[in-house]
Amino acid sequence: MKAGVGLFSALALFLLVGAVFSQRLRPKKPTKRPGTTRKPFVPQPPGPAQPEPQEPTDFPPPILGPPSIYPDCPRECLCSPNYPNSLNCENRNIRVIPVIPSRTHYLYLQNNYISELTAEPFSNASEIRWINLANNRIHRINKQVFEKIPALLYLYAQRNQLKEVPPGLPSSLEQLRLGRNRISKIPSGAFSKMGNLTLLDLYHNQLSDTGLGQNTFKDLKGLMQLNLAHNVLKKMPVGIPNGLIQLFLDKNSIDDIPKDYFKDFTHLAFVRLNRNQLSDKGIPKNVFNISTLLDLQLSHNQLSSVPKFSSHLEHLHLDHNSIESINGTLICPYSIEAVMNDHDLTPRLRYLRLDGNHLSPPIPVDVIMCFRHLHSIVI
């Protein structure tokens, strides 16, 4: 009996060891998936490009300056202790004008993204004398702005998007620069009570003859320089104050000058009519024969002869016309004999430009004999 039990126990032990051994020899399952056949990757064409972000989201962020010793200095601007009356906010990517400190006399806001001027930032800035707003995106200046700064002397607002002369300009203003805007018409009274204005720059706008009324400039009694170059004028502007010194009308479409246009001017010294459509027919014989005129520019027109001018003229630009000959006897303000005998009668012409015509050297002798002060002749 004992022998049977022992045999059974030995058999059970043998089966148990065999089971354990077989378990250890069983191969393990792989930890990675077996490779499968995949399609090669083919890059897809890009989808339609997204449109560029529109304004104002495309503006760069405003540039903030370091803290200032002046507690009222806006972070968008710089306040120098060397110039305590100046507020420098140019090239700061500003969209809205910050609150202007009351101590400010000179305000620099050029080269930003300002679109409109409202009165709020100027509430305590009544001492401002100078504002530079050039190269922004200004399309409107509220009338109330100038009520806050009644002593303004200089306003520079060129290279913007103005369609009209800002309303409510202060009577104190001395210089107004509105070049490179979109102004097409100046209403009557826009410059009323502006007798202190000495410089008016309307260069490169869209002004036509109908956009300038007969009385547009009549109140500008102190005006010295008027720039109407690069507009769409076909006629000489009327009603210009007779105390004007400089008149710039380059790059218009003017083809005719009235006979007595310059007769009443008492100080006119510089006239520029380059790049118009002037021919001999459109220039009366003595229209430029005025004693105050020192510099006359008629380049890039359609002239075929030299117009008559005063003995006081010093610079004459006639390049790029259709002049085929030049006769010193005809253009000399006095007879050549009189000039030779009386030095005081010698014309003052010092610079004469004739290149771009149908002329060839040499300069005629009678030209040299008459204009003995000539230092430079370009032919």
VEXDREN-2710 file (C-alpha; in Angstrom, 1 decimal):
% VEXDREN-2710
k/r/px/py/pz
1/MET/0.0/0.0/0.0
2/LYS/2.7/2.4/0.9
3/ALA/4.5/1.5/-2.3
4/GLY/1.4/2.4/-4.3
5/VAL/1.1/5.8/-2.7
6/GLY/4.8/6.6/-3.3
7/LEU/4.4/5.6/-6.9
8/PHE/1.4/7.9/-7.3
9/SER/3.2/10.8/-5.7
10/ALA/6.2/10.4/-7.9
11/LEU/4.0/10.3/-11.0
12/ALA/2.2/13.5/-9.9
13/LEU/5.5/15.3/-9.3
14/PHE/6.8/14.2/-12.7
15/LEU/3.7/15.6/-14.4
16/LEU/3.9/18.9/-12.5
17/VAL/7.6/19.5/-13.4
18/GLY/6.8/18.6/-17.1
19/ALA/4.0/21.2/-17.2
20/VAL/6.2/23.9/-15.8
21/PHE/9.1/23.1/-18.1
22/SER/6.8/23.2/-21.2
23/GLN/5.4/26.6/-20.1
24/ARG/8.9/28.1/-20.0
25/LEU/9.8/26.8/-23.4
26/ARG/6.6/28.3/-25.1
27/PRO/7.6/31.2/-27.4
28/LYS/6.6/34.7/-26.4
29/LYS/4.1/36.7/-28.4
30/PRO/5.8/39.4/-30.5
31/THR/5.6/42.9/-28.9
32/LYS/5.4/44.6/-32.4
33/ARG/2.8/44.2/-35.0
34/PRO/4.0/42.3/-38.0
35/GLY/4.8/44.5/-41.0
36/THR/1.9/45.2/-43.4
37/THR/1.8/46.4/-46.9
38/ARG/1.1/50.2/-47.0
39/LYS/0.5/52.6/-49.9
40/PRO/3.4/55.0/-50.5
41/PHE/2.8/58.6/-49.1
42/VAL/1.8/61.0/-51.9
43/PRO/2.0/64.7/-50.8
44/GLN/-1.3/66.5/-51.5
45/PRO/-1.3/69.9/-53.3
46/PRO/-1.8/72.8/-50.9
47/GLY/-5.3/74.2/-50.6
48/PRO/-6.2/77.7/-51.7
49/ALA/-4.1/80.5/-50.0
50/GLN/-5.8/82.3/-47.2
51/PRO/-6.4/86.0/-48.0
52/GLU/-4.1/88.5/-46.4
53/PRO/-5.4/90.0/-43.2
54/GLN/-7.1/93.4/-43.8
55/GLU/-6.6/96.6/-41.9
56/PRO/-6.5/97.3/-39.1
57/THR/-5.3/93.8/-38.3
58/ASP/-2.3/94.1/-40.6
59/PHE/-0.8/97.0/-38.5
60/PRO/2.3/96.2/-36.6
61/PRO/2.0/96.6/-32.8
62/PRO/2.6/100.1/-31.3
63/ILE/6.1/100.7/-30.1
64/LEU/6.2/101.6/-26.4
65/GLY/9.0/103.6/-25.1
66/PRO/10.8/103.3/-21.7
67/PRO/9.2/105.0/-18.6
68/SER/9.8/108.8/-18.7
69/ILE/10.8/111.2/-16.0
70/TYR/7.6/113.0/-16.9
71/PRO/4.5/111.3/-15.5
72/ASP/2.3/112.7/-18.2
73/CYS/4.4/111.3/-21.1
74/PRO/2.4/108.7/-23.1
75/ARG/4.1/105.4/-23.3
76/GLU/3.8/105.5/-27.1
77/CYS/6.0/108.6/-27.2
78/LEU/9.3/109.9/-26.1
79/CYS/9.8/112.9/-23.8
80/SER/13.3/114.2/-23.7
81/PRO/14.4/116.3/-20.7
82/ASN/16.5/118.3/-23.2
83/TYR/13.3/119.4/-25.0
84/PRO/10.6/119.5/-22.4
85/ASN/8.1/121.2/-24.7
86/SER/8.4/118.5/-27.4
87/LEU/6.4/115.3/-27.7
88/ASN/8.0/112.8/-30.1
89/CYS/5.6/110.2/-31.3
90/GLU/6.8/109.6/-34.8
91/ASN/7.5/106.1/-36.2
92/ARG/5.7/104.4/-33.3
93/ASN/3.0/102.5/-35.2
94/ILE/0.3/104.6/-33.5
95/ARG/-3.3/104.2/-34.6
96/VAL/-4.9/106.7/-32.1
97/ILE/-3.4/109.9/-30.8
98/PRO/-2.6/109.7/-27.1
99/VAL/-3.5/112.3/-24.6
100/ILE/-1.2/115.3/-25.2
101/PRO/0.5/116.8/-22.1
102/SER/-0.3/120.5/-21.5
103/ARG/3.3/121.5/-21.7
104/THR/3.6/120.5/-25.4
105/HIS/4.5/123.1/-27.9
106/TYR/5.9/120.8/-30.7
107/LEU/4.0/117.6/-31.5
108/TYR/5.6/115.0/-33.9
109/LEU/3.2/112.3/-35.1
110/GLN/4.5/111.6/-38.6
111/ASN/4.9/108.1/-40.1
112/ASN/2.2/106.3/-38.1
113/TYR/-1.2/104.8/-38.9
114/ILE/-3.5/107.5/-37.6
115/SER/-6.8/107.7/-39.5
116/GLU/-8.7/110.5/-37.8
117/LEU/-8.1/113.5/-35.5
118/THR/-10.6/114.1/-32.7
119/ALA/-10.6/116.8/-30.1
120/GLU/-10.3/114.6/-27.0
121/PRO/-6.5/114.1/-27.0
122/PHE/-6.0/117.9/-27.3
123/SER/-8.2/118.9/-24.4
124/ASN/-5.4/120.2/-22.3
125/ALA/-2.9/121.0/-25.1
126/SER/-3.8/124.6/-25.8
127/GLU/-0.1/125.7/-26.1
128/ILE/0.7/123.6/-29.2
129/ARG/2.4/125.7/-31.9
130/TRP/3.6/122.9/-34.3
131/ILE/2.0/119.7/-35.4
132/ASN/3.6/117.2/-37.9
133/LEU/1.1/114.6/-39.1
134/ALA/2.8/113.7/-42.4
135/ASN/2.6/110.2/-43.8
136/ASN/-0.4/108.8/-41.9
137/ARG/-3.8/107.6/-43.2
138/ILE/-5.8/110.6/-42.0
139/HIS/-9.1/111.0/-43.9
140/ARG/-10.7/113.4/-41.4
141/ILE/-9.7/116.2/-39.0
142/ASN/-12.6/117.3/-36.8
143/LYS/-13.3/121.0/-36.6
144/GLN/-13.2/120.9/-32.8
145/VAL/-9.5/120.0/-32.9
146/PHE/-8.5/123.6/-33.7
147/GLU/-10.8/125.0/-31.1
148/LYS/-8.5/123.3/-28.6
149/ILE/-5.3/124.7/-30.1
150/PRO/-6.1/128.2/-31.1
151/ALA/-2.5/129.4/-31.3
152/LEU/-1.3/126.8/-33.8
153/LEU/1.3/128.2/-36.2
154/TYR/2.4/125.2/-38.4
155/LEU/0.3/122.3/-39.6
156/TYR/2.0/119.6/-41.7
157/ALA/-0.4/117.0/-43.0
158/GLN/1.1/116.0/-46.3
159/ARG/0.9/112.4/-47.5
160/ASN/-2.5/111.5/-46.1
161/GLN/-6.0/110.7/-47.4
162/LEU/-7.7/114.0/-46.9
163/LYS/-10.4/114.9/-49.5
164/GLU/-10.9/118.5/-48.2
165/VAL/-9.1/121.3/-46.5
166/PRO/-9.6/120.7/-42.8
167/PRO/-12.4/122.9/-41.5
168/GLY/-12.1/125.5/-38.7
169/LEU/-8.4/126.3/-39.3
170/PRO/-7.2/128.8/-36.7
171/SER/-6.4/132.4/-37.8
172/SER/-3.0/132.1/-36.2
173/LEU/-1.8/129.6/-38.8
174/GLU/1.4/130.6/-40.7
175/GLN/2.2/127.4/-42.7
176/LEU/-0.2/124.8/-44.0
177/ARG/1.2/121.8/-45.9
178/LEU/-1.5/119.5/-47.5
179/GLY/0.6/118.1/-50.4
180/ARG/-0.1/114.5/-51.6
181/ASN/-3.6/114.2/-50.4
182/ARG/-6.9/113.7/-52.4
183/ILE/-8.3/117.2/-52.3
184/SER/-10.3/118.0/-55.4
185/LYS/-12.2/121.1/-54.4
186/ILE/-11.7/124.0/-52.0
187/PRO/-14.9/125.6/-50.9
188/SER/-15.4/129.3/-50.6
189/GLY/-14.4/130.6/-47.2
190/ALA/-12.0/127.7/-46.4
191/PHE/-9.2/130.2/-45.8
192/SER/-11.3/133.0/-44.3
193/LYS/-9.7/135.0/-41.5
194/MET/-6.3/133.5/-42.3
195/GLY/-4.4/136.6/-43.1
196/ASN/-1.3/135.3/-41.2
197/LEU/-0.8/132.4/-43.6
198/THR/2.5/132.8/-45.5
199/LEU/2.9/129.3/-47.0
200/LEU/0.1/127.2/-48.6
201/ASP/1.2/123.9/-50.1
202/LEU/-1.4/121.9/-52.1
203/TYR/1.1/120.0/-54.2
204/HIS/0.0/116.7/-55.8
205/ASN/-3.8/116.7/-55.2
206/GLN/-6.7/116.5/-57.6
207/LEU/-7.5/120.2/-57.9
208/SER/-9.2/121.3/-61.2
209/ASP/-10.3/124.7/-62.5
210/THR/-13.8/124.2/-61.1
211/GLY/-12.3/123.2/-57.7
212/LEU/-10.8/126.6/-57.2
213/GLY/-13.3/129.5/-56.9
214/GLN/-12.6/133.1/-57.8
215/ASN/-12.4/134.0/-54.1
216/THR/-10.6/130.9/-52.8
217/PHE/-7.4/132.8/-52.0
218/LYS/-8.7/136.4/-51.5
219/ASP/-8.4/136.4/-47.6
220/LEU/-4.7/135.2/-47.7
221/LYS/-3.3/138.7/-47.6
222/GLY/0.1/137.6/-46.1
223/LEU/0.6/134.7/-48.5
224/MET/4.2/134.5/-49.9
225/GLN/4.4/131.0/-51.3
226/LEU/1.6/129.1/-53.1
227/ASN/2.3/125.6/-54.4
228/LEU/-0.3/124.2/-56.8
229/ALA/2.0/121.9/-58.7
230/HIS/1.0/118.4/-59.9
231/ASN/-2.8/119.0/-60.0
232/VAL/-5.1/119.0/-63.0
233/LEU/-5.4/122.7/-63.7
234/LYS/-5.9/123.9/-67.3
235/LYS/-6.0/127.6/-66.5
236/MET/-3.9/130.0/-64.3
237/PRO/-5.6/130.2/-60.9
238/VAL/-7.4/133.5/-60.2
239/GLY/-7.6/135.7/-57.2
240/ILE/-4.1/135.1/-55.9
241/PRO/-2.9/137.8/-53.5
242/ASN/-0.6/140.3/-55.2
243/GLY/2.0/140.1/-52.5
244/LEU/3.0/136.6/-53.5
245/ILE/6.7/135.9/-53.9
246/GLN/6.7/132.2/-55.2
247/LEU/4.2/130.6/-57.4
248/PHE/4.6/126.9/-58.3
249/LEU/2.4/125.5/-61.0
250/ASP/4.5/122.6/-62.4
251/LYS/3.0/119.5/-63.9
252/ASN/-0.5/120.7/-64.7
253/SER/-2.2/121.1/-68.1
254/ILE/-2.0/124.9/-68.5
255/ASP/-1.9/126.0/-72.1
256/ASP/-2.6/129.7/-71.8
257/ILE/-1.6/132.7/-69.7
258/PRO/-3.9/135.8/-69.7
259/LYS/-2.2/138.9/-71.0
260/ASP/-2.1/140.9/-67.8
261/TYR/-1.9/138.0/-65.4
262/PHE/1.2/139.1/-63.5
263/LYS/0.6/142.9/-63.8
264/ASP/-0.5/143.5/-60.2
265/PHE/2.0/141.4/-58.4
266/THR/4.4/143.6/-56.5
267/HIS/7.0/141.0/-55.1
268/LEU/6.7/138.0/-57.4
269/ALA/10.2/136.6/-57.8
270/PHE/9.9/132.9/-58.6
271/VAL/7.5/131.3/-61.2
272/ARG/7.6/127.7/-62.1
273/LEU/5.5/126.4/-65.0
274/ASN/7.5/123.3/-65.9
275/ARG/5.7/120.4/-67.5
276/ASN/2.6/122.1/-68.8
277/GLN/1.3/122.6/-72.4
278/LEU/2.4/126.1/-73.1
279/SER/3.2/127.1/-76.6
280/ASP/4.2/130.4/-78.1
281/LYS/0.5/131.1/-78.8
282/GLY/-0.4/130.7/-75.1
283/ILE/2.3/133.2/-73.9
284/PRO/1.6/136.9/-74.6
285/LYS/4.6/138.9/-75.7
286/ASN/5.3/140.8/-72.4
287/VAL/3.6/138.6/-69.9
288/PHE/6.9/137.7/-68.2
289/ASN/8.5/141.2/-68.6
290/ILE/8.1/142.1/-64.9
291/SER/10.9/143.7/-63.0
292/THR/10.6/141.7/-59.8
293/LEU/11.0/138.3/-61.5
294/LEU/14.3/136.6/-60.7
295/ASP/13.7/132.9/-61.6
296/LEU/11.5/131.7/-64.5
297/GLN/11.1/128.0/-65.2
298/LEU/9.3/126.9/-68.4
299/SER/11.0/123.5/-68.9
300/HIS/9.2/120.6/-70.7
301/ASN/6.6/122.7/-72.6
302/GLN/6.0/123.3/-76.3
303/LEU/7.8/126.6/-76.9
304/SER/9.5/127.3/-80.2
305/SER/11.0/130.6/-79.2
306/VAL/12.5/132.4/-76.2
307/PRO/9.8/134.6/-74.5
308/LYS/10.6/138.2/-73.7
309/PHE/11.8/138.8/-70.1
310/SER/13.0/141.6/-67.9
311/SER/16.6/142.7/-67.5
312/HIS/16.4/141.8/-63.8
313/LEU/15.8/138.0/-64.5
314/GLU/18.7/135.9/-63.2
315/HIS/17.7/132.3/-64.0
316/LEU/15.8/131.1/-67.1
317/HIS/14.9/127.4/-67.6
318/LEU/13.8/126.6/-71.2
319/ASP/15.1/123.1/-71.6
320/HIS/13.1/120.4/-73.3
321/ASN/11.0/122.6/-75.6
322/SER/11.0/123.0/-79.4
323/ILE/13.3/125.9/-79.8
324/GLU/15.3/125.8/-83.0
325/SER/17.2/129.1/-82.9
326/ILE/18.1/131.8/-80.4
327/ASN/18.6/135.5/-81.4
328/GLY/20.4/137.6/-78.9
329/THR/19.3/140.8/-80.6
330/LEU/15.6/139.9/-80.2
331/ILE/15.7/138.7/-76.6
332/CYS/18.1/141.3/-75.3
333/PRO/16.0/143.7/-73.0
334/TYR/18.0/146.6/-74.4
335/SER/19.8/147.2/-77.7
336/ILE/23.2/145.6/-77.8
337/GLU/24.8/149.0/-78.5
338/ALA/23.2/150.4/-75.4
339/VAL/24.4/147.5/-73.3
340/MET/28.0/147.9/-74.6
341/ASN/28.1/151.6/-73.8
342/ASP/26.4/151.5/-70.4
343/HIS/27.4/148.8/-67.9
344/ASP/24.4/149.6/-65.7
345/LEU/22.1/148.4/-68.5
346/THR/23.7/145.0/-68.7
347/PRO/21.0/142.3/-68.0
348/ARG/21.4/140.3/-64.9
349/LEU/20.8/136.9/-66.5
350/ARG/23.4/134.5/-65.0
351/TYR/22.0/131.0/-65.8
352/LEU/20.4/129.9/-69.0
353/ARG/19.3/126.3/-69.7
354/LEU/18.4/125.3/-73.3
355/ASP/19.2/121.6/-73.5
356/GLY/16.6/119.3/-74.9
357/ASN/15.7/121.7/-77.7
358/HIS/16.8/121.7/-81.4
359/LEU/19.8/123.8/-80.9
360/SER/23.5/123.1/-81.5
361/PRO/26.6/125.0/-80.3
362/PRO/28.1/127.5/-80.6
363/ILE/26.1/130.1/-78.7
364/PRO/25.4/133.1/-81.0
365/VAL/27.8/136.0/-80.4
366/ASP/25.0/138.5/-79.8
367/VAL/23.7/136.5/-76.9
368/ILE/27.2/136.7/-75.3
369/MET/27.4/140.4/-76.0
370/CYS/24.1/141.2/-74.4
371/PHE/24.1/138.9/-71.4
372/ARG/27.6/139.5/-70.1
373/HIS/26.8/138.3/-66.6
374/LEU/26.1/134.8/-67.9
375/HIS/28.1/132.2/-65.8
376/SER/26.4/129.1/-67.2
377/ILE/24.7/128.2/-70.4
378/VAL/23.4/124.6/-70.9
379/ILE/22.7/123.8/-74.5
END
